[in-house]
Amino acid sequence: MSNTLIIYSTTDGQTVAICNTLVKNHNTDQIKICSIEEAYEENLNNYDKVIIGASIRYGKHNPRVIEFVKKNLERFNKIKTAFFSVNVVARKKNKNTPETNPYVKKFLNETKWKPTKLNVFAGKVDYPSYRFLDKYIIRLIMWFTKGPTDVTKSYEFTNWDEVKKFGKVINEM
C-alpha cells in the first residue's frame, strides 16, 4: 500500500489529461491528484510517492513547479518520485526521451532533482482554443520547427499507449 500524490502544472489541459490517465492505471489504496497551486498546501510527509507532470509554454516550465521541487528536494530524495514533461518538441523522434528532450534536461539541471522515474510526452496544439496572440505565436514556432500551422485545426501528438506504459512503471515503483 502506498499513498501517492500526483501534481500537475498545465497550460491548456493536456498535462492534467495525462495525469488522469495515470490515475486510471494506478493500483494504490490512496491517490490524490492536485494542481501545483494546491500542492503547496499538501503535507508531503503523508505521501511515499510523488509524481509531477508539467507542461511547457514558450520554452519554459511553470516557475512554481521549479520552486516547489527545489523547496521539497530533501523530501523527494527520501521517497519514490517521478517527473514527466509535456511539450510539443517531444513530437520529434530525436527529442522524445528524457535524455534527449532539452526541456527535461534543463529542468533537472536547474532543480538538481533526480526522480526515480522520468518521461516526456508530446503535447497537443489546439489552435482553435488559443487566444489570438498565442495562436499566432505558436503558429510561428510551429512554422520554424516544421510543425502544423493550420490554425483552424487541433493536433494531438500525445502517444496515449506510452502514457499507459508509464502508468504501469510508476505503479510498480
C-alpha positions as CSV (number, residue, x, y, z in Angstrom):
1,M,0.0,0.0,0.0
2,S,1.2,3.5,-0.8
3,N,0.0,7.0,-0.6
4,T,0.5,8.7,-3.9
5,L,0.3,12.4,-4.8
6,I,0.1,13.4,-8.5
7,I,0.8,17.0,-9.1
8,Y,0.2,18.8,-12.4
9,S,1.0,22.1,-14.0
10,T,-1.0,22.5,-17.2
11,T,-1.4,25.4,-19.6
12,D,-4.2,24.1,-21.8
13,G,-5.3,20.9,-20.1
14,Q,-3.2,18.2,-21.8
15,T,-1.0,17.6,-18.7
16,V,-4.0,17.1,-16.4
17,A,-5.5,14.7,-19.0
18,I,-2.3,12.7,-18.9
19,C,-2.4,12.7,-15.1
20,N,-6.0,11.5,-15.2
21,T,-4.9,8.6,-17.4
22,L,-2.1,7.8,-14.9
23,V,-4.6,7.7,-12.1
24,K,-6.8,5.2,-14.0
25,N,-3.9,2.9,-14.4
26,H,-2.6,3.2,-10.9
27,N,-3.2,0.5,-8.3
28,T,-3.0,2.1,-4.9
29,D,-5.2,2.5,-1.9
30,Q,-4.6,6.2,-1.6
31,I,-4.1,8.5,-4.5
32,K,-4.6,12.2,-4.8
33,I,-4.3,14.5,-7.8
34,C,-3.9,18.2,-7.5
35,S,-2.6,21.3,-9.3
36,I,0.8,22.8,-8.5
37,E,-1.0,25.6,-6.7
38,E,-2.9,23.2,-4.4
39,A,0.3,21.2,-3.9
40,Y,1.8,23.9,-1.7
41,E,-1.0,23.2,0.8
42,E,-0.1,19.4,1.0
43,N,1.9,17.8,3.7
44,L,4.3,15.7,1.7
45,N,5.1,13.6,4.7
46,N,1.7,12.0,4.1
47,Y,2.9,10.5,0.8
48,D,5.5,7.9,0.0
49,K,5.3,8.5,-3.8
50,V,5.0,11.9,-5.6
51,I,4.6,12.2,-9.4
52,I,4.9,15.6,-11.0
53,G,3.8,16.4,-14.6
54,A,4.5,19.9,-16.1
55,S,3.8,21.4,-19.4
56,I,5.9,23.8,-21.5
57,R,4.7,27.1,-22.8
58,Y,7.1,29.3,-24.8
59,G,10.1,27.2,-23.9
60,K,9.6,27.1,-20.1
61,H,8.1,25.1,-17.3
62,N,5.9,26.9,-14.8
63,P,8.3,28.7,-12.4
64,R,6.1,27.4,-9.5
65,V,7.0,23.8,-10.4
66,I,10.7,24.6,-10.2
67,E,10.2,26.5,-6.9
68,F,8.2,23.6,-5.5
69,V,10.8,21.0,-6.4
70,K,13.6,23.0,-5.0
71,K,11.7,23.6,-1.8
72,N,10.9,19.9,-1.4
73,L,14.1,18.4,-2.7
74,E,15.1,16.9,0.6
75,R,11.8,15.1,1.0
76,F,11.9,14.0,-2.7
77,N,15.3,12.4,-2.0
78,K,13.7,10.2,0.7
79,I,10.7,8.8,-1.3
80,K,9.9,7.4,-4.7
81,T,9.3,10.2,-7.2
82,A,8.6,10.6,-10.9
83,F,8.6,13.6,-13.3
84,F,7.3,14.0,-16.8
85,S,7.3,17.0,-19.1
86,V,4.7,17.6,-21.7
87,N,5.9,19.6,-24.7
88,V,5.3,19.7,-28.4
89,V,9.0,19.4,-29.2
90,A,8.7,15.8,-28.0
91,R,6.8,15.0,-31.2
92,K,10.2,14.7,-32.8
93,K,12.0,11.3,-32.6
94,N,15.3,12.9,-31.6
95,K,13.7,14.8,-28.7
96,N,11.1,12.3,-27.3
97,T,13.1,10.8,-24.4
98,P,14.2,12.4,-21.1
99,E,17.8,12.1,-22.2
100,T,17.2,13.9,-25.5
101,N,14.5,16.4,-24.6
102,P,16.0,19.8,-23.9
103,Y,13.3,20.9,-21.5
104,V,13.6,17.9,-19.3
105,K,17.4,18.2,-19.2
106,K,17.2,21.9,-18.4
107,F,14.6,21.3,-15.7
108,L,16.6,18.6,-14.0
109,N,19.8,20.7,-14.1
110,E,18.0,23.7,-12.7
111,T,16.3,21.8,-9.8
112,K,19.1,19.3,-9.1
113,W,16.3,16.7,-8.7
114,K,16.9,13.1,-9.5
115,P,13.4,11.5,-9.8
116,T,13.1,7.7,-9.5
117,K,11.4,7.7,-12.9
118,L,11.3,10.1,-15.8
119,N,9.4,10.5,-19.0
120,V,8.4,13.1,-21.6
121,F,5.3,13.2,-23.7
122,A,4.4,15.1,-26.8
123,G,1.6,17.5,-26.1
124,K,-1.2,19.0,-28.2
125,V,-1.6,22.0,-30.3
126,D,-5.2,23.2,-30.2
127,Y,-5.2,26.4,-32.3
128,P,-9.0,27.0,-32.1
129,S,-8.9,27.2,-28.3
130,Y,-6.0,29.7,-28.1
131,R,-6.2,33.4,-27.7
132,F,-5.4,35.4,-30.8
133,L,-1.8,36.3,-29.8
134,D,-1.0,32.8,-28.6
135,K,-2.4,31.2,-31.7
136,Y,-0.1,33.2,-34.0
137,I,3.0,33.0,-31.8
138,I,2.6,29.2,-31.6
139,R,1.9,29.1,-35.3
140,L,5.2,30.9,-35.9
141,I,7.0,28.5,-33.6
142,M,5.5,25.6,-35.5
143,W,6.5,27.0,-38.8
144,F,10.1,27.4,-37.6
145,T,10.1,23.8,-36.3
146,K,8.3,22.3,-39.3
147,G,5.1,21.6,-37.4
148,P,1.5,22.0,-38.4
149,T,0.4,25.6,-39.0
150,D,-3.3,25.4,-40.0
151,V,-4.9,27.5,-37.2
152,T,-8.4,26.0,-37.8
153,K,-7.3,22.6,-36.5
154,S,-6.1,20.8,-33.4
155,Y,-3.1,18.4,-33.5
156,E,-2.8,15.7,-30.9
157,F,0.8,14.4,-30.5
158,T,0.4,12.6,-27.2
159,N,1.1,8.8,-27.5
160,W,-1.5,7.5,-25.1
161,D,-0.1,4.0,-25.2
162,E,3.2,5.4,-23.9
163,V,1.3,7.3,-21.2
164,K,-0.3,4.0,-20.1
165,K,3.0,2.2,-20.1
166,F,4.4,5.0,-17.9
167,G,1.4,4.5,-15.6
168,K,2.5,0.9,-15.2
169,V,6.1,1.9,-14.5
170,I,5.2,4.4,-11.8
171,N,2.6,1.9,-10.3
172,E,5.4,-0.6,-9.8
173,M,8.0,1.8,-8.3
